[in-house]
Amino acid sequence: MIVELIGFIATFLVFISFIPKDIKLIRWLNLIGSIFFVIYGFWISAFWTGILNFCLIFVQIWHLFKIYRGKKDTKIQKSQ
């Protein structure tokens, strides 16, 4: 039961991260979703899911670091 809940939370967070326009919120939702997917992946012995999401955690942290250091705009640019 717990493992399904963790998988649901991970899926839900990654899904809703596609909705906002604020890139900081997108990155945070993806980061938290990836953390849940790491737990879920290793729990159900889906090691490649766990490894992939473990790597994505560092990608999200890197982008959040750049955003908070002011090197990137926090809004997705609209195409003209």
Residue pairs with C-beta under 8 A, 6 or more apart in sequence:
3 40
3 43
3 44
6 36
6 39
6 40
6 43
7 36
7 40
7 44
9 33
9 36
10 33
10 34
10 36
10 37
10 39
10 40
11 33
12 33
13 29
13 30
13 32
13 33
13 36
14 29
14 30
14 33
14 34
14 37
16 29
17 25
17 26
17 29
17 30
17 33
18 26
20 26
20 29
21 75
21 76
22 74
22 75
23 63
23 67
23 72
23 73
23 74
23 75
23 76
24 64
24 67
24 74
27 60
27 63
27 64
27 67
28 60
28 64
30 56
30 60
31 57
31 60
31 61
31 64
34 53
34 54
34 56
34 57
34 60
35 53
35 57
37 49
37 50
37 53
38 50
38 53
38 54
38 57
40 46
40 49
40 50
41 47
41 48
41 49
41 50
41 51
41 52
41 53
42 50
63 72
66 72
67 74
